[in-house]
Amino acid sequence: MSDTTSYTPPRIWTWNQPNGGRFASINRPVAGPTHSRELPRGKHPLQLYSLATPNGVKVGVMLEELLALGHAGAEYDAWLIRINDGDQFGSGFVDVNPNSKIPALLDCSGPEPVRVFESGAILLYLAEKFGAFVPADSARRAECLSWLFWQMGSAPYLGGGFGHFYAYAPSKIEYAIDRFAMEAKRQLDVLNRRLAESRYIAGDDYTIADIAIWPWYGNLALGQLYDAGEFLQVQEYTHVVRWATEIASRPAVGRGRMVNRVSGPLDQQLHERHDASDFDTRTQDKLQASA
């Protein structure tokens, strides 16, 4: 391995703007709002403020899966938060998520709105609210939550680690890419070994563990994340590929991954979602526009 950098960290780090990279304009070392902007609210009990990154896709899929089960109370409005434009630093969004990250959820079904932030917390909140996609049995529940928290702890190595240095960093650093590629492959191996012995992540049943893990590692295994399938040789993880393909075929997953999407084929984008019919009417509009 060659050392291509001569950078020596200063005694005291200072924030130099811009610091390069795709997200230089929105990354900053302080919290809080940068501007005043109220969040919109729709007619449904649940208000989702998000973008279809892997973390955002989790909640769109969860809500669509709940609706597919017949939970009418899971109807929702999905509002687009353009993170590259800094929407997450608006005062209204910061009130819902002081960490200024998508997704964020506002539950307006009770006398007072309830805010929920962090994607794993939102999945668990919805699972418990509707009694779905999380086992009631204590041992099976523990297995499900263990994998949910595994994903929350592991994804930063895949996203902020491998994904950032492989796909987004302004210069390629061999040490960083090697370090995080190794960890990404180790995590894929963890999942592959688990899925060799069970149909789904937490056992025989589809749960919030699958919903949390699939947008990251499922899309990676299908070659749809960071354009890194060949680089990481994802086809070697045959059980992960089998599981990822099965999850991708679920109709609710197909709908959920469209919600708040602003990239990729136009017919797969649904910038806002306020009614189930939006998938049909807006998709058709986009197909006609791109014809």
C-alpha positions as CSV (number, residue, x, y, z in Angstrom):
1,M,0.0,0.0,0.0
2,S,1.4,3.4,-0.9
3,D,1.1,6.5,1.2
4,T,-0.2,9.3,-1.0
5,T,-0.8,12.0,1.6
6,S,1.6,14.2,3.6
7,Y,-1.1,15.7,5.8
8,T,-0.2,16.3,9.4
9,P,-3.1,17.1,11.7
10,P,-2.7,20.5,13.4
11,R,-2.6,20.8,17.2
12,I,-6.0,22.3,17.1
13,W,-8.6,21.5,14.4
14,T,-10.4,24.4,12.8
15,W,-13.3,24.4,10.3
16,N,-12.1,25.6,6.9
17,Q,-14.9,26.3,4.5
18,P,-15.3,24.8,2.0
19,N,-13.5,21.6,3.0
20,G,-14.1,19.8,-0.3
21,G,-16.3,16.8,-1.2
22,R,-19.8,16.4,-2.4
23,F,-21.4,17.4,0.9
24,A,-19.0,20.2,1.8
25,S,-21.7,22.9,1.6
26,I,-23.9,21.3,4.3
27,N,-21.4,19.7,6.6
28,R,-20.6,21.8,9.7
29,P,-19.3,21.2,13.2
30,V,-22.3,22.9,15.0
31,A,-25.9,22.0,15.5
32,G,-29.1,24.0,15.5
33,P,-31.1,25.8,12.8
34,T,-29.6,28.0,10.1
35,H,-32.9,29.6,9.0
36,S,-36.5,29.9,9.9
37,R,-38.8,27.5,8.1
38,E,-41.9,25.8,9.3
39,L,-42.6,22.2,8.2
40,P,-45.8,21.5,6.2
41,R,-48.5,19.2,7.5
42,G,-50.9,17.1,5.6
43,K,-54.2,15.5,6.5
44,H,-53.0,12.1,7.8
45,P,-52.0,11.1,11.3
46,L,-48.4,10.5,10.4
47,Q,-46.1,13.1,8.8
48,L,-42.8,11.9,7.4
49,Y,-40.0,14.3,6.5
50,S,-37.4,12.5,4.5
51,L,-35.3,11.7,1.4
52,A,-34.9,8.3,-0.2
53,T,-31.4,7.6,1.1
54,P,-31.0,4.1,2.6
55,N,-32.1,5.5,6.0
56,G,-35.0,7.3,4.5
57,V,-36.2,4.3,2.5
58,K,-36.6,2.3,5.7
59,V,-39.5,4.3,6.9
60,G,-41.2,4.6,3.6
61,V,-41.1,0.8,3.3
62,M,-42.3,0.3,6.9
63,L,-45.3,2.6,6.3
64,E,-46.2,0.9,3.1
65,E,-45.9,-2.5,4.7
66,L,-48.2,-1.5,7.5
67,L,-50.8,-0.2,5.0
68,A,-50.5,-3.4,3.1
69,L,-51.5,-5.3,6.3
70,G,-54.6,-3.1,6.6
71,H,-53.5,-0.7,9.2
72,A,-55.5,2.4,8.1
73,G,-53.9,4.4,10.9
74,A,-50.6,4.2,9.1
75,E,-51.7,6.5,6.4
76,Y,-49.2,9.3,6.0
77,D,-48.0,12.3,4.2
78,A,-44.4,12.2,3.0
79,W,-42.6,15.6,2.6
80,L,-39.4,15.9,0.7
81,I,-36.3,17.2,2.6
82,R,-33.6,18.1,0.2
83,I,-30.5,17.7,2.3
84,N,-28.2,19.1,-0.4
85,D,-30.1,22.3,-0.1
86,G,-29.9,22.3,3.7
87,D,-33.6,21.8,4.4
88,Q,-32.7,19.7,7.4
89,F,-31.4,22.9,9.1
90,G,-34.7,24.7,8.9
91,S,-36.2,25.6,12.3
92,G,-39.2,23.4,11.9
93,F,-37.1,20.3,11.0
94,V,-34.7,20.9,13.9
95,D,-37.7,21.0,16.2
96,V,-38.6,17.5,15.1
97,N,-35.1,16.2,14.9
98,P,-32.4,18.2,16.8
99,N,-29.8,16.1,15.1
100,S,-30.8,17.5,11.6
101,K,-30.8,14.1,9.9
102,I,-33.5,12.4,7.8
103,P,-35.8,10.7,8.4
104,A,-38.0,12.4,11.0
105,L,-41.6,11.5,11.9
106,L,-44.4,13.5,13.6
107,D,-47.2,11.4,14.9
108,C,-50.3,13.7,15.1
109,S,-52.8,10.9,16.0
110,G,-53.0,11.9,19.7
111,P,-53.8,15.1,21.6
112,E,-50.2,16.3,21.3
113,P,-47.8,15.5,18.4
114,V,-45.1,13.0,19.1
115,R,-41.8,13.5,17.4
116,V,-39.6,10.5,16.6
117,F,-36.1,10.7,15.0
118,E,-33.4,8.2,14.1
119,S,-34.6,5.6,11.6
120,G,-34.3,2.6,13.9
121,A,-36.3,4.4,16.6
122,I,-39.0,5.2,14.0
123,L,-39.2,1.6,12.9
124,L,-39.5,0.4,16.5
125,Y,-42.1,3.1,17.4
126,L,-44.3,2.1,14.4
127,A,-43.9,-1.6,15.0
128,E,-45.0,-1.2,18.6
129,K,-47.8,1.3,17.8
130,F,-49.4,-1.1,15.3
131,G,-48.3,-4.4,16.7
132,A,-46.6,-5.6,13.5
133,F,-43.2,-6.6,12.2
134,V,-41.7,-7.1,15.7
135,P,-42.1,-10.5,17.5
136,A,-44.1,-10.6,20.8
137,D,-42.2,-13.6,22.1
138,S,-39.3,-12.3,24.2
139,A,-36.5,-14.5,22.7
140,R,-37.6,-13.8,19.1
141,R,-38.0,-10.1,20.0
142,A,-34.5,-10.0,21.4
143,E,-33.1,-11.5,18.2
144,C,-35.0,-9.0,16.1
145,L,-33.8,-6.0,18.1
146,S,-30.3,-7.3,18.2
147,W,-30.2,-7.2,14.4
148,L,-31.9,-3.8,14.3
149,F,-29.2,-2.3,16.6
150,W,-26.5,-4.2,14.6
151,Q,-27.6,-2.3,11.6
152,M,-27.7,1.0,13.3
153,G,-24.2,0.5,14.6
154,S,-22.8,-1.1,11.4
155,A,-24.2,1.2,8.7
156,P,-21.9,4.2,9.5
157,Y,-18.9,2.0,8.4
158,L,-20.7,1.2,5.1
159,G,-22.1,4.7,4.5
160,G,-19.9,7.3,6.1
161,G,-16.9,5.0,5.8
162,F,-16.8,2.9,2.7
163,G,-19.4,4.8,0.7
164,H,-17.9,8.2,1.5
165,F,-14.3,7.4,0.6
166,Y,-15.1,5.1,-2.3
167,A,-17.8,7.3,-4.0
168,Y,-17.8,10.8,-2.6
169,A,-14.4,11.9,-1.3
170,P,-12.7,14.5,-3.5
171,S,-9.6,12.4,-3.6
172,K,-9.1,8.6,-3.3
173,I,-7.2,7.5,-0.2
174,E,-6.0,3.9,-0.5
175,Y,-5.8,3.4,3.2
176,A,-9.3,4.6,3.9
177,I,-10.9,2.6,1.0
178,D,-9.0,-0.5,2.0
179,R,-10.0,-0.1,5.7
180,F,-13.7,0.3,5.0
181,A,-13.9,-2.1,2.1
182,M,-12.6,-4.8,4.5
183,E,-15.2,-3.9,7.1
184,A,-18.1,-3.8,4.5
185,K,-17.1,-7.3,3.3
186,R,-16.9,-8.5,6.9
187,Q,-20.4,-7.2,7.6
188,L,-21.7,-8.9,4.4
189,D,-20.1,-12.1,5.7
190,V,-21.9,-11.7,9.0
191,L,-25.2,-11.4,7.2
192,N,-24.4,-14.2,4.8
193,R,-23.7,-16.6,7.6
194,R,-26.9,-15.7,9.3
195,L,-29.0,-16.0,6.2
196,A,-27.5,-19.4,5.5
197,E,-29.5,-20.6,8.5
198,S,-32.7,-18.5,8.3
199,R,-35.0,-17.2,5.6
200,Y,-35.1,-13.7,7.1
201,I,-32.6,-11.8,9.4
202,A,-34.4,-12.5,12.7
203,G,-35.7,-15.9,11.8
204,D,-38.7,-17.3,9.8
205,D,-40.6,-14.0,9.9
206,Y,-40.1,-10.7,8.1
207,T,-39.5,-8.0,10.6
208,I,-38.2,-4.5,11.2
209,A,-34.7,-6.1,11.1
210,D,-35.1,-6.8,7.4
211,I,-36.7,-3.4,6.8
212,A,-33.7,-1.7,8.4
213,I,-31.0,-3.8,6.9
214,W,-32.3,-4.2,3.3
215,P,-31.9,-0.6,2.1
216,W,-28.2,-0.7,3.0
217,Y,-26.9,-4.2,2.6
218,G,-29.7,-5.5,0.3
219,N,-29.1,-2.8,-2.2
220,L,-25.4,-3.3,-1.9
221,A,-25.8,-7.0,-2.6
222,L,-27.9,-6.2,-5.6
223,G,-25.2,-3.9,-7.0
224,Q,-27.4,-0.8,-6.5
225,L,-25.4,1.1,-3.9
226,Y,-22.3,3.2,-4.6
227,D,-21.8,1.3,-7.9
228,A,-19.6,-1.0,-5.8
229,G,-21.0,-4.5,-6.5
230,E,-18.0,-5.6,-8.7
231,F,-15.5,-3.9,-6.4
232,L,-16.7,-5.8,-3.3
233,Q,-17.6,-9.0,-5.3
234,V,-21.0,-9.0,-3.7
235,Q,-22.1,-12.1,-5.8
236,E,-20.0,-14.2,-3.4
237,Y,-22.5,-13.6,-0.7
238,T,-25.1,-15.9,-2.1
239,H,-27.5,-16.0,0.8
240,V,-27.5,-12.2,1.1
241,V,-28.3,-12.0,-2.6
242,R,-31.1,-14.5,-2.2
243,W,-32.6,-12.6,0.7
244,A,-32.1,-9.2,-1.0
245,T,-33.9,-10.3,-4.1
246,E,-36.8,-11.7,-2.2
247,I,-37.3,-8.5,-0.2
248,A,-37.0,-6.4,-3.4
249,S,-39.9,-8.3,-4.9
250,R,-42.3,-7.3,-2.1
251,P,-44.9,-4.7,-3.6
252,A,-44.7,-2.6,-0.4
253,V,-40.9,-2.4,-0.7
254,G,-41.3,-1.3,-4.3
255,R,-43.6,1.5,-3.3
256,G,-41.7,2.5,-0.2
257,R,-38.4,2.9,-2.0
258,M,-40.1,5.4,-4.4
259,V,-41.2,7.8,-1.6
260,N,-39.2,11.0,-1.5
261,R,-36.9,9.8,-4.2
262,V,-35.3,12.4,-6.5
263,S,-32.7,10.4,-8.3
264,G,-32.7,7.4,-10.8
265,P,-35.4,6.7,-13.4
266,L,-38.3,9.2,-13.3
267,D,-40.9,6.4,-13.1
268,Q,-39.3,5.4,-9.7
269,Q,-39.5,8.8,-8.2
270,L,-42.3,10.1,-6.0
271,H,-41.2,13.4,-4.5
272,E,-44.1,13.7,-2.1
273,R,-46.7,11.1,-1.1
274,H,-50.1,12.1,0.3
275,D,-52.4,9.3,-1.0
276,A,-52.0,5.7,-2.2
277,S,-53.2,6.8,-5.6
278,D,-50.1,9.0,-5.9
279,F,-48.1,6.0,-7.0
280,D,-50.3,5.4,-10.0
281,T,-51.0,8.9,-11.1
282,R,-47.6,10.4,-10.6
283,T,-45.8,7.4,-12.0
284,Q,-47.9,7.6,-15.1
285,D,-47.3,11.3,-15.4
286,K,-43.6,10.8,-15.2
287,L,-43.6,7.9,-17.7
288,Q,-45.4,10.1,-20.2
289,A,-43.1,13.1,-19.5
290,S,-40.0,10.9,-20.2
291,A,-41.4,9.1,-23.2
